[in-house]
């Protein structure tokens, strides 16, 4: 029980909520699009059941992700993916990514649409949350994930529009979110068994498992995302200005 009172646990909870806000903003858009043709009396049920199904599916996926991250090299792969996801956050994207979301006037058809769309869109979210949960005690990682997701549900469903407006007004939130993913990637990478266990995979260079190494890797990951993302965004602007009419 004392584990739930440690700063590391609550830091991981905060990271999971931040990840859900940043990477889960699309969930609110999907829910709105899928439920827009439902009769008014069924819309709240559609939102509720669709969100519950999507969150339940995500917990299952994260459970498997937490298990798989114990396999050698997978933390390194996951860290590389998180770096890429963090960079994508800093680079503007086209706005038509939800054009293929089909609305329905049937409750369970709308719920199915929400769950299937969330499954397709959840890969980045699942990897990031699993990485954030690594900071907690192994016995409490899944409980931490579930708690973080439950806290973030009302933020995603009811507060997402406010969050989106805040992000538009204060772009630094997006930048900090991308750097957070870089931080998680760095701390995840140095904990991979192939670089952390001195008696296994002896041909791989080993890193001492100290706080200095962990936090140093986190800072390096955050700065890498910031520098790379800003560089790509800067290159895109001249390209857009010289594009064909």
C-alpha positions as CSV (number, residue, x, y, z in Angstrom):
1,X,0.0,0.0,0.0
2,X,2.9,2.3,0.7
3,X,3.9,2.1,-3.0
4,X,0.7,4.1,-3.9
5,X,2.0,7.0,-1.7
6,X,5.4,7.4,-3.3
7,X,6.3,10.3,-5.6
8,X,7.3,7.9,-8.4
9,X,3.8,6.4,-8.5
10,X,2.0,9.8,-8.7
11,X,4.6,11.1,-11.2
12,X,3.7,8.1,-13.4
13,X,0.0,8.8,-12.9
14,X,0.6,12.4,-14.0
15,X,2.5,11.2,-17.1
16,X,-0.3,8.8,-18.1
17,X,-2.9,11.5,-17.8
18,X,-0.8,13.9,-19.8
19,X,-0.2,11.2,-22.5
20,X,-4.0,10.5,-22.7
21,X,-4.7,14.2,-23.1
22,X,-2.1,14.7,-25.8
23,X,-2.6,11.4,-27.7
24,X,-6.3,10.9,-26.8
25,X,-7.6,14.1,-28.3
26,X,-8.6,12.2,-31.4
27,X,-10.8,10.0,-29.2
28,X,-13.3,12.8,-28.6
29,X,-13.4,13.6,-32.3
30,X,-14.1,9.9,-33.2
31,X,-16.8,9.7,-30.5
32,X,-18.5,12.9,-31.8
33,X,-18.3,11.7,-35.4
34,X,-19.5,8.2,-34.7
35,X,-22.5,9.4,-32.5
36,X,-23.6,12.4,-34.5
37,X,-26.5,10.6,-36.2
38,X,-27.8,9.0,-33.1
39,X,-31.1,10.3,-31.7
40,X,-30.5,12.8,-28.8
41,X,-31.7,10.3,-26.2
42,X,-29.1,7.7,-27.3
43,X,-26.1,10.0,-27.7
44,X,-25.0,9.9,-24.1
45,X,-25.3,6.1,-24.0
46,X,-23.3,5.9,-27.2
47,X,-20.6,8.1,-25.8
48,X,-20.6,6.2,-22.5
49,X,-20.5,2.6,-23.9
50,X,-18.1,3.5,-26.7
51,X,-15.7,5.1,-24.3
52,X,-16.0,2.2,-21.8
53,X,-15.4,-0.3,-24.6
54,X,-12.4,1.6,-25.9
55,X,-10.8,2.1,-22.5
56,X,-11.4,-1.6,-21.7
57,X,-9.7,-2.7,-24.9
58,X,-6.8,-0.3,-24.2
59,X,-6.3,-1.8,-20.7
60,X,-6.0,-5.3,-22.3
61,X,-3.5,-4.0,-24.9
62,X,-1.4,-2.3,-22.2
63,X,-1.4,-5.4,-20.1
64,X,0.2,-7.3,-23.0
65,X,2.5,-4.3,-23.7
66,X,3.8,-4.4,-20.1
67,X,4.5,-8.1,-20.4
68,X,6.2,-7.8,-23.8
69,X,8.4,-5.0,-22.6
70,X,10.2,-7.5,-20.4
71,X,11.5,-9.2,-23.6
72,X,15.1,-8.1,-24.6
73,X,15.3,-5.4,-27.3
74,X,11.6,-4.5,-27.1
75,X,12.2,-1.6,-24.8
76,X,14.7,-0.2,-27.3
77,X,12.2,-0.6,-30.1
78,X,9.5,1.0,-28.0
79,X,11.8,3.9,-27.1
80,X,12.5,4.5,-30.8
81,X,8.7,4.5,-31.6
82,X,8.1,6.9,-28.7
83,X,10.8,9.3,-30.1
84,X,9.0,9.1,-33.5
85,X,5.6,9.7,-31.9
86,X,7.0,12.7,-29.9
87,X,8.5,14.2,-33.1
88,X,5.1,13.8,-34.9
89,X,3.4,15.8,-32.1
90,X,5.7,18.8,-33.0
91,X,5.1,18.6,-36.7
92,X,1.8,19.9,-38.1
93,X,-0.4,17.4,-39.8
94,X,-3.3,17.5,-42.3
95,X,-6.7,17.9,-40.7
96,X,-8.6,15.3,-42.7
97,X,-7.5,12.2,-40.8
98,X,-11.0,11.4,-39.6
99,X,-12.8,11.6,-42.9
100,X,-13.4,7.8,-43.0
101,X,-15.2,7.7,-39.6
102,X,-18.7,6.5,-40.4
103,X,-21.7,7.8,-38.4
104,X,-24.7,5.5,-37.6
105,X,-28.2,6.0,-36.3
106,X,-27.9,2.7,-34.4
107,X,-26.5,2.7,-30.9
108,X,-24.4,-0.5,-31.0
109,X,-23.1,0.3,-34.5
110,X,-21.9,3.6,-33.3
111,X,-20.3,1.9,-30.2
112,X,-18.6,-0.6,-32.5
113,X,-17.2,2.2,-34.7
114,X,-15.8,4.0,-31.7
115,X,-14.1,0.8,-30.4
116,X,-12.7,-0.3,-33.8
117,X,-11.4,3.2,-34.5
118,X,-9.8,3.5,-31.1
119,X,-8.1,0.1,-31.6
120,X,-6.5,1.4,-34.8
121,X,-5.5,4.7,-33.2
122,X,-4.2,3.3,-29.9
123,X,-0.8,2.0,-30.8
124,X,1.1,5.2,-29.9
125,X,-1.0,5.7,-26.7
126,X,-0.5,2.1,-25.5
127,X,3.3,2.2,-26.0
128,X,3.6,5.6,-24.3
129,X,1.5,4.5,-21.3
130,X,3.3,1.2,-20.9
131,X,6.6,3.2,-20.9
132,X,5.3,5.6,-18.3
133,X,4.2,2.8,-16.1
134,X,7.7,1.3,-16.0
135,X,8.6,3.8,-13.3
136,X,6.2,2.1,-10.8
137,X,6.7,-1.1,-8.9
138,X,6.1,-4.1,-11.1
139,X,3.3,-5.4,-8.9
140,X,1.3,-2.1,-9.4
141,X,1.9,-1.3,-13.0
142,X,-1.4,-2.5,-14.3
143,X,-3.3,-0.9,-11.4
144,X,-1.5,2.3,-12.2
145,X,-2.5,2.2,-15.8
146,X,-6.1,1.5,-15.0
147,X,-6.2,4.3,-12.4
148,X,-4.6,6.8,-14.8
149,X,-7.0,5.8,-17.6
150,X,-10.0,6.2,-15.3
151,X,-8.9,9.6,-14.2
152,X,-8.4,10.7,-17.8
153,X,-11.8,9.5,-19.1
154,X,-13.7,12.6,-18.1
155,X,-10.9,14.8,-19.4
156,X,-11.0,13.1,-22.8
157,X,-14.7,12.9,-23.2
158,X,-16.0,16.1,-21.6
159,X,-12.9,18.3,-21.4
160,X,-11.2,17.6,-24.7
161,X,-12.5,20.7,-26.4
162,X,-11.2,22.9,-23.6
163,X,-7.8,21.1,-23.8
164,X,-7.6,21.5,-27.5
165,X,-8.3,25.2,-27.2
166,X,-5.6,25.5,-24.6
167,X,-3.2,23.7,-26.8
168,X,-4.1,26.1,-29.7
169,X,-3.6,29.1,-27.4
170,X,-0.5,27.8,-25.7
171,X,1.5,25.7,-28.2
172,X,4.2,25.1,-25.5
173,X,1.9,22.4,-24.1
174,X,2.4,20.4,-27.3
175,X,6.1,21.0,-27.1
176,X,6.3,19.8,-23.5
177,X,4.1,16.8,-24.3
178,X,6.5,15.8,-27.1
179,X,9.5,16.2,-24.8
180,X,7.7,14.1,-22.2
181,X,7.5,11.2,-24.7
182,X,11.2,11.7,-25.4
183,X,11.9,11.6,-21.6
184,X,9.9,8.3,-21.3
185,X,11.7,6.9,-24.3
186,X,15.1,7.6,-22.8
187,X,14.3,6.2,-19.4
188,X,12.7,3.1,-21.1
189,X,15.7,2.4,-23.3
190,X,18.3,2.3,-20.6
191,X,16.2,-0.3,-18.7
192,X,16.1,-2.8,-21.6
193,X,17.5,-6.2,-20.4
194,X,20.2,-6.2,-23.1
195,X,21.9,-3.1,-21.7
196,X,20.8,-3.5,-18.0
197,X,21.7,-7.1,-17.1
198,X,25.5,-7.6,-17.0
199,X,25.3,-11.4,-17.1
200,X,23.0,-11.6,-20.2
201,X,23.7,-10.5,-23.8
202,X,27.4,-10.0,-22.9
203,X,28.3,-8.8,-26.4
204,X,26.1,-5.6,-25.8
205,X,27.5,-2.6,-24.0
206,X,26.1,-2.3,-20.5
207,X,24.8,0.8,-18.7
208,X,24.9,1.2,-14.9
209,X,21.4,1.3,-13.6
210,X,21.7,4.5,-11.6
211,X,19.4,7.6,-11.3
212,X,22.1,9.7,-13.1
213,X,22.1,7.4,-16.1
214,X,18.3,7.1,-16.1
215,X,17.6,10.8,-15.8
216,X,20.4,11.7,-18.2
217,X,18.9,9.4,-20.8
218,X,15.5,11.0,-20.2
219,X,16.9,14.5,-20.7
220,X,18.7,13.3,-23.9
221,X,15.5,11.8,-25.2
222,X,13.5,15.0,-24.5
223,X,16.1,17.2,-26.2
224,X,16.3,14.8,-29.2
225,X,12.5,15.0,-29.8
226,X,12.6,18.8,-29.4
227,X,15.5,19.4,-31.8
228,X,14.4,16.8,-34.4
229,X,10.8,17.9,-34.3
230,X,11.7,21.6,-34.7
231,X,14.1,20.8,-37.5
232,X,11.5,18.9,-39.5
233,X,8.8,21.6,-38.8
234,X,11.3,24.3,-40.0
235,X,12.0,22.4,-43.2
236,X,8.3,21.9,-43.9
237,X,7.6,25.6,-43.9
238,X,9.8,26.6,-46.9
239,X,8.5,23.5,-48.8
240,X,4.9,24.6,-48.2
241,X,5.7,28.1,-49.4
242,X,7.2,26.9,-52.7
243,X,4.6,24.3,-53.4
244,X,2.7,24.2,-56.7
245,X,-0.6,26.1,-56.9
